[in-house]
Amino acid sequence: MSIKTNLDHVRSQIHKALVLSKRENDLIKIIAVTKTHGIEVIKEAIEYGFDIIGESKVQEAEVKIPLFKDKYREFHFIGHLQSNKIKKLLELNPSLIQSIDSFSLAEKLNKQLIELNRIQNILIEVNTSNEDSKFGIAPEKLLMEINKFNELSNVRVQGLMTIGTLTENKVIIRSCFKYLRDLSENIKRMHLSNIEMKYLSMGMSDDFIIALEEGSNMIRLGSILFGSRNYEKEI
Ligand SMILES: *Cc1c(COP(=O)(O)O)cnc(C)c1O
C-alpha cells in the first residue's frame, strides 16, 4: 500500500493554506501521528520526509519507537501521560512531550528528570473547549500557575498545545485556536526566563487548515496521512 498520494495531498493543502494566510515563509512542524498504525506505513512516511512521529500511549510507543531508531528525526509524545508511565516514556527519549496537562504532572516529571540529570522540552496542553471530559489545563488556571512552571529546574516549556472542540462548527473550532494563540501572546509578554512560547501545537486532520490560518506552527496529522484508525488491529 502506498501512502505517498496522501502525503502529497497534505503537503499541497498546507502550502495553499499558508499562501492564503500570507505565511508561506513560516516553518511548520508536521507531526505524523502514527498511533494504531503498522510498521510498514510508518517507515514509508518517514522515508518520504514525515520524520517527526507522534504516539499517544506509552505502551504502544515502547514497542514501536525502538523499531525506528535512527530513522525518525523526532519522537513526540502527544497523549495523556499517567505519572506511573513517566519513567518508561523518558527511556524513549522524546524530543517533546506535548501533553503536560497539570502542574502536578510537570512536577513529577521534573523530579525524575533531576534524578536522571536531564532536561526535557514540553508543551502545556490547554483545554480551550470548556468540555469537562477533555484533558488539558483550564486557561485561567494556567495563568495562575505559569510562574510555578517557570520554577521547574529541568523542564523547559516551549509552547502550548490544544485539541479543538470536536464539532462541525468551524466558528467554534476557530475560537479555540484563537484562544490558544492569545493565551500564548499573554504568556510571552510575561518574559519568564524558563518559558518560551515558541510552538503553538494546534490542528489535526479535520481542522489543520483553520489552525494554520490562526497561527499554528505545529500540526498533528493522523487519519489524513494513514487512513482511519482501527484500535482492534494488532500492530
Ligand atoms: C490522534 C491524535 C491526533 C491525530 O488525529 P487525526 O484526527 O487522525 O489527525 C492529533 N493529536 C492528538 C493529541 C491525538 O491524540
The ligand as a MOL file (V3000), in Angstrom:
LIG
                    3D

  0  0  0     0  0            999 V3000
M  V30 BEGIN CTAB
M  V30 COUNTS 15 15 0 0 0
M  V30 BEGIN ATOM
M  V30 1 C -4.8670 11.0470 17.4610 0
M  V30 2 C -4.3940 12.4130 17.7140 0
M  V30 3 C -4.1540 13.2960 16.6520 0
M  V30 4 C -4.4050 12.9520 15.1900 0
M  V30 5 O -5.7650 12.8750 14.9280 0
M  V30 6 P -6.3410 12.8460 13.4060 0
M  V30 7 O -7.6850 13.4260 13.5350 0
M  V30 8 O -6.3410 11.4200 12.9980 0
M  V30 9 O -5.4310 13.6630 12.5850 0
M  V30 10 C -3.6810 14.5510 16.9540 0
M  V30 11 N -3.4590 14.9420 18.2270 0
M  V30 12 C -3.6660 14.1240 19.2780 0
M  V30 13 C -3.4130 14.6180 20.6410 0
M  V30 14 C -4.1590 12.8420 19.0500 0
M  V30 15 O -4.3850 12.0390 20.1030 0
M  V30 END ATOM
M  V30 BEGIN BOND
M  V30 1 1 1 2
M  V30 2 1 2 3
M  V30 3 2 2 14
M  V30 4 1 3 4
M  V30 5 2 3 10
M  V30 6 1 4 5
M  V30 7 1 5 6
M  V30 8 2 6 7
M  V30 9 1 6 8
M  V30 10 1 6 9
M  V30 11 1 10 11
M  V30 12 2 11 12
M  V30 13 1 12 13
M  V30 14 1 12 14
M  V30 15 1 14 15
M  V30 END BOND
M  V30 END CTAB
M  END
